Amino acid sequence: MPRDTLTVTDDRTGRTYTLPITGNTISAVDLRQVAGPDDRGLISFDPGLRNTATCRSAITQLDGRTGTLRHRGYAIEDLAAHCTYPEVAYLILEGELPSPSRLESWQAELGHHALVHEYVRRFIGGFRYDAHPMGMLTSTVAALSTFYPEAAQVHDPAVRRRQIVRLLGQVPTLAAFAHRKRSGLPYVYPDLELSYVGNFLSMMFRMTELRYEVDPVVERALDVLFVVHADHEQACSTTTMRCVGSARTDPYSAAAAATAALSGRFHDEAYEAVIAMLEAIGGPAGVPAFVAAAARSRQEPPGFGHRVYRTYDPRARILREHAAKVFAVTGQPRIFETALALEEAAAKDAYFIEHALYPTVDFYETIIYHAIGFPPEMFPVLFAIPRFVGWAAQWNEMMSDPDQRTYRPRQLYTGVGVRPYLPLTERA
């Protein structure tokens, strides 16, 4: 009769061990009973945690084999088609979609916290004139912990929620201020009569007009972009949020660390690399030669191939459909024709099929951002703004999980063994 156990025989000693299986996992701690010749318990070696679960979570479900992404059970396709970002943010945080009255009060909460302390504005003003917006956002989010010292009370659910709402309300303002600082433009303060996304666009692009007129098509497209980036299971930045937060760190410091993780080379360069690649191809006519060259050199072109999805990224498919609507307003960039031709050619190429090189979310969102008028240095910031809700929800969930401990992985030491100390005068 089948049992939920795993029987392991250590061929070094001939001893057999029975490990319980729960939820298709074994506990790494159970490996300690497998003692080797030096009488130390066995540990697993998993660089990058590619096959290790560090937590239990009820927020996001991702299946890379089938291209499935769900938040609290809802398919990302349904959420992107029918919900605004504030609705999805509420769902991720609270577990259910809001009623009309609750949504209204939730949006009012976010709007109330869109204004930042005047000294926060001065803090941003202290950066160099050409500082990268992602660096400014990371540093300023960390600095918020000094403005709200109560955030250190991480064991109080009411205090945690208050900081989460502050983060979600203020991050778009901080991001827009970082852009205006780098561009040498005066700051535009929040307009609370606009939507969450519309207000962000106003703070980004308003010039001398009394009120920024938000194009509904562009507003909806950015709303969808925010929805598809709200959370993505245990990505590097999310794991960073949990890792730093496991030391009972305040959410601002933990979120700053997560932002730093997101700003790494992979994310920052991926966007600009997509634009550069499409421009270098030169048009649809250049696609066959490009695909053939990629196959010969065994390379993964920018915007193709995801580390989790082994099929089409569901977020990329959503954005591909929205791109045409945006371009009807902004004008269609020439690189979009190249992008469509490249996707079609890749879908038929044996090398791309064999290595599951499908368009990622970066591929089409980069073109949309470019068409709307966002500068390339803001692309990773646009990725980060909506992800704050995922980070915050994961951090809050961890704080209530009795099984969670301060992250402290093991290592395999490969350095020099024991050797005697030499006084300074005797060293060559």
C-alpha positions, 0 to 999 in steps of 0.5 A: 500500500503506498505511503507518503514517505521516501525510503533512502539507502545510504550506499556509504554505510548501508543504512536505510532511512524513511523520510516523510513526504508532505505536500510533495516535499521532504523537510531538509532538516530530516536529512540530518539523520543521514549521518556520513563517515564524519558523523555529521548530518547530510545537507542538501546543496541547491545553488540559487534555491532552484528546487527548494521551498523556503516557505508556505504561501497562499498568495500566488500560484505559478506553474511554469510547465503550463504557463499558469499564473494565479493570485488567490485562485484567480487567473491572471488573464481574468484579473488583467481583463476585468480589474484595476491595479488597486483591486488586485492589490487589495486581493493580494493583501486581503485574500478577496476582491473588494466590494464596490464600497470597500474598493472606494474606501481602499482607493481613498486610503491609498490616495491619503498616503500619496503625499510624502513628508516635505523632508522626503522631497528634500532627501530626493533633492540631495541626489546627484543630478544624473542619479539613476531613478532605481537607486533613488527609489531604493534609498528613499524607501529605506529612508522611510523607516526613519520617518515612521519609527513605529514600523519597527513594531512588526509583531503588531498586525495593525502597525504592519498594515498601516506601513503597507498602505503607506508604501503602496500610496507613496511609492508612485510619488517617490518614483515620479519624483525620482524621474523629475529630479533626474530630468531637472523638472519641478516636482508634480504633487499628487492629484487625488481626483485621478486614479492610482495609475492616472495620478502616477502619469500626471506626476510623471508627465504634467508640465504647465497645464492646470490639470493633466489629461490622462488618455484612457487607453494609455491609463488602462494599458499601464493599469494592466502592466501594473496588474501583471507585475503585482506578484510572481511567487518567490522571485529573487526580489520577493525572496530577498524581502522575506529573507531580510524580513525574517530578521524582524526588520521593518517593511521599509528596509526590507522593501528597499532590499527587495528593490535593490534585488530587482535593480540588478543587472538582469532586470536593468539591462533586459529592457534596453537590450530588447529595444537595442536588439529590435533596432539592430534587426532593422525590420521584419526582413532582417528577422530570418537572418537574426533567428538563424544566427541565434540558433548557430551561436546557441544564444538566448536573445533578450526578451526570450526564455524565462527561468520558470516558464517552459511555455509562453509567459501568460503575462506576455500574451496579455501585453501583446494584445494591449500593445495594439490599443496603445499604438492606436493612440501613440503611433506604432513604433517600427520595432513592433512590426519587427517584434511580431515577425520575430515572435512568429519566426521563433515559434517555428524555429527548432532551436527556439522550440527545443529550448523553450525560448518564448517571449517573456513579459519584458519583450512587449512591455518594453515596447509599450513603455517606449511608445508611451514615452517613459525613458529607459532608465524608468523601465525597472522602476515601472516594474518595481512600483506594482511589485511592492504589493506582492513584497508587502503581502509576502512579508506580512504573511511571513510575520504570521507564519509560526514555522518561519525562522530567521533565514540562515542557510548552510554552506559547503566550505571549500577553503584552506584547512587548519594551519598555524598562525605566523607572526607578521615578521615571519611572513614572506 
